[in-house]
Amino acid sequence: MAEKIIEVKNVNMKFRMSDKPINSLKEIFTTALKGNLKFNEFLAVDDLSFTLDKGDTLGLIGRNGAGKSTTLKLISGILKPTSGTIITRGNIVPMLELGAGFDLELTGKENIYLNGAVLGYSKEYLESKYEEIVDFAEIREFIDMPIRNYSSGMMARLAFSIASVVQPEILIVDEILSVGDAQFQEKSLNRMKELMSGGATVLFVSHDIEKIEEMCNKVIWLEHGKVVDFGDSKKICEAYKESQKKHD
């Protein structure tokens, strides 16, 4: 019997949003004192349920605003669901907002240790992997430079290299295989495949449906936070592409 590694049961995620744009804490307080502070509820994920076995690779597809990135953040623990339960078994490495833990005033080298610590790696582990990280990111000549001087592509390459250096049991990826030039994208894709072949369970968001079909054995199709379909990758991707032709 296959080992269940992720179980998502009847999960909802509601966000409360002001009905007017508010730009500061002062504005919040003054608007509240006047009795004019009103919120609307937005249901980003609506009664989501699915399970994944160890070694599954799940693609999440759907148009912008469908709830894909919110779903990844819920499973990675960045967001707590409004209701429902999420059970994960194993260490999780989320590759969501690459470089979110970087300090722009620190050098690339210093940020390897800072960002690695944010991801839960020990200093000893990062020291043992330091050369591998720098070589993979292809930024050795800039490693002692403050990363405020890096291009966005250089920062993304470094962040991906740090995040992918470990062998996770659950890997969560949001549209990051588009970082860097074509050669680095290919290298990133190969690193992802290495992690998958090592037995990692992967959740993967991409607007590249062909890439989803190539890499994933299961797919969830989301629209307005609800599941349209869940199951075989090829079958659902074909149905999604037909649906998109009707909307074009």
PyMOL commands that set and color helices and strands:
alter all, ss='L'
color gray80, all
select helices_A, chain A and resi 25-33+68-76+108-118+123-137+140-142+147-149+152-163+176-178+182-197+209-215+233-247
alter helices_A, ss='H'
color red, helices_A
select strands_A, chain A and resi 4-18+39-53+57-61+83-88+92-95+170-174+201-205+218-223+226-232
alter strands_A, ss='S'
color yellow, strands_A
deselect
rebuild
show_as cartoon
